[in-house]
Amino acid sequence: MNAICLSGTGNTRHIVSLLLNELGADGISAPIESADAMKALEGDELILAYPTMFSNIPYLVRDFINKNRNVWKGKKIFLITTMGLFAGDGTGCAARLLKKYGAVITGGIQIIMPDSIGDCKALKKTAEQNREIVKKAEQRVTEIARRMKEGKYPQEGLSFWAHMAGLFGQRLWFYNKAMGYTDKLKINPDKCAGCGICANNCPTQNIKIVDGKAVADSQCTMCYRCVNYCPKQAITLLGKTLHQQAGIEKYS
Ligand SMILES: Cc1cc2nc3c(=O)[nH]c(=O)nc-3n(C[C@H](O)[C@H](O)[C@H](O)COP(=O)(O)O)c2cc1C
C-alpha cells in the first residue's frame, strides 16, 4: 500500500507513518508536493492523508485530486485526516470527489492531534496536554491497524450524518476559506532574516527570497509549515500574533 500525504506541522505524516508501520506495509510514502507522489499514485491501493481545514480538504489536496482525475478510476483509497478538534466529514469531502472520478473508498479515520494554527489563541494546549493527545492518537492508530489487519476498515467521516455535521458545523460558514489558495500569508520584513527555511519547505513554492527577505505570493494552501519553522517567528496567516509554533517533534 502506498501513501500520499500533506502535512504542515507533521501531525498527519506522523499518523501515516505509524499506521503503515503497524500494518507492516512497505510501499512508497510520499509528500503530496514531491515527485514521489506521482510514483505512489501508480499503486492500486493508496492512503491519502491531510489535515482537516475548516471541515474541508486543504486546497492543495483538492487540486491534486482534480489534476489527476484520470488516474483514480478503480483505485482503492483509504482516507486519513487529522484535526485539532472537529472534522465533521473531513474524510468525506475527499471521498465524494474521488468517487466522482471512479475511486473506491475503502474507509477513513479522523484523528485528533495538536492544533496547528499557531497564530490563533483558540485551542491552544500546553506541551504536556499535546503530548497526551498524541499518545492517545497513537493508541487509537495501533487499535485501528489491528482491526484493519482483520479486514475491518473504519468508516469515520464518511456517513450522511458526518456530512451534515461538517456542512452545518463549519463548512457553510467557512466555505471560501478552503476553496482556493490564499494570498493572505504575512511575512514581517523587520523580523525576517532571509534564511530561506520557509521558501525551501513550502509545499506550493509560494515563498521566494527577494533581496534577502522572504516574500509570499498568492498560492498558500494554509498548511502552517512556514509559520511553524520560521526561526525568527516572522510569519503569520489567519492571526496577527504568533502564540505557539506547532510541530509534532515536540510532542512525540
Ligand atoms: C487553516 C487551518 C484550518 C483548520 N481547520 C480545522 C478544523 O476545521 N477542525 C479541526 O479540528 N482542526 C482544524 N485545523 C487543525 C489541523 O487540522 C490539525 O492541527 C492537524 O492535525 C494539522 O496537521 P498537520 O500537522 O499534518 O498539518 C486547522 C488547521 C489549519 C492550519
The ligand as an SDF file (V2000), in Angstrom:
LIG
                    3D

 31 33  0  0  0  0  0  0  0  0999 V2000
   -6.1370   26.6060    8.1140 C   0  0  0  0  0  0  0  0  0  0  0  0
   -6.4390   25.5260    9.1010 C   0  0  0  0  0  0  0  0  0  0  0  0
   -7.7590   25.1550    9.3370 C   0  0  0  0  0  0  0  0  0  0  0  0
   -8.0360   24.1550   10.2770 C   0  0  0  0  0  0  0  0  0  0  0  0
   -9.3370   23.7560   10.4530 N   0  0  0  0  0  0  0  0  0  0  0  0
   -9.6100   22.7970   11.3460 C   0  0  0  0  0  0  0  0  0  0  0  0
  -10.9450   22.3400   11.5280 C   0  0  0  0  0  0  0  0  0  0  0  0
  -11.8760   22.7410   10.8400 O   0  0  0  0  0  0  0  0  0  0  0  0
  -11.1960   21.4230   12.5040 N   0  0  0  0  0  0  0  0  0  0  0  0
  -10.1930   20.9210   13.2750 C   0  0  0  0  0  0  0  0  0  0  0  0
  -10.4810   20.1170   14.1390 O   0  0  0  0  0  0  0  0  0  0  0  0
   -8.9070   21.2840   13.0930 N   0  0  0  0  0  0  0  0  0  0  0  0
   -8.5940   22.2110   12.1470 C   0  0  0  0  0  0  0  0  0  0  0  0
   -7.2870   22.5920   11.9580 N   0  0  0  0  0  0  0  0  0  0  0  0
   -6.2260   21.9280   12.7460 C   0  0  0  0  0  0  0  0  0  0  0  0
   -5.4860   20.8730   11.9370 C   0  0  0  0  0  0  0  0  0  0  0  0
   -6.3830   20.1210   11.1430 O   0  0  0  0  0  0  0  0  0  0  0  0
   -4.7340   19.8970   12.8390 C   0  0  0  0  0  0  0  0  0  0  0  0
   -3.9410   20.5550   13.7640 O   0  0  0  0  0  0  0  0  0  0  0  0
   -3.9080   18.9160   12.0130 C   0  0  0  0  0  0  0  0  0  0  0  0
   -3.5700   17.8230   12.8220 O   0  0  0  0  0  0  0  0  0  0  0  0
   -2.6360   19.5150   11.4390 C   0  0  0  0  0  0  0  0  0  0  0  0
   -1.9790   18.5020   10.7370 O   0  0  0  0  0  0  0  0  0  0  0  0
   -0.5620   18.6620   10.0530 P   0  0  0  0  0  0  0  0  0  0  0  0
    0.4350   18.9100   11.1390 O   0  0  0  0  0  0  0  0  0  0  0  0
   -0.3190   17.3650    9.3660 O   0  0  0  0  0  0  0  0  0  0  0  0
   -0.6590   19.7960    9.0960 O   0  0  0  0  0  0  0  0  0  0  0  0
   -6.9820   23.5430   11.0120 C   0  0  0  0  0  0  0  0  0  0  0  0
   -5.6610   23.9250   10.7450 C   0  0  0  0  0  0  0  0  0  0  0  0
   -5.3970   24.8840    9.8030 C   0  0  0  0  0  0  0  0  0  0  0  0
   -3.9640   25.2540    9.5490 C   0  0  0  0  0  0  0  0  0  0  0  0
  1  2  1  0
  2  3  1  0
  2 30  2  0
  3  4  2  0
  4  5  1  0
  4 28  1  0
  5  6  2  0
  6  7  1  0
  6 13  1  0
  7  8  2  0
  7  9  1  0
  9 10  1  0
 10 11  2  0
 10 12  1  0
 12 13  2  0
 13 14  1  0
 14 15  1  0
 14 28  1  0
 15 16  1  0
 16 17  1  0
 16 18  1  0
 18 19  1  0
 18 20  1  0
 20 21  1  0
 20 22  1  0
 22 23  1  0
 23 24  1  0
 24 25  2  0
 24 26  1  0
 24 27  1  0
 28 29  2  0
 29 30  1  0
 30 31  1  0
M  END
$$$$
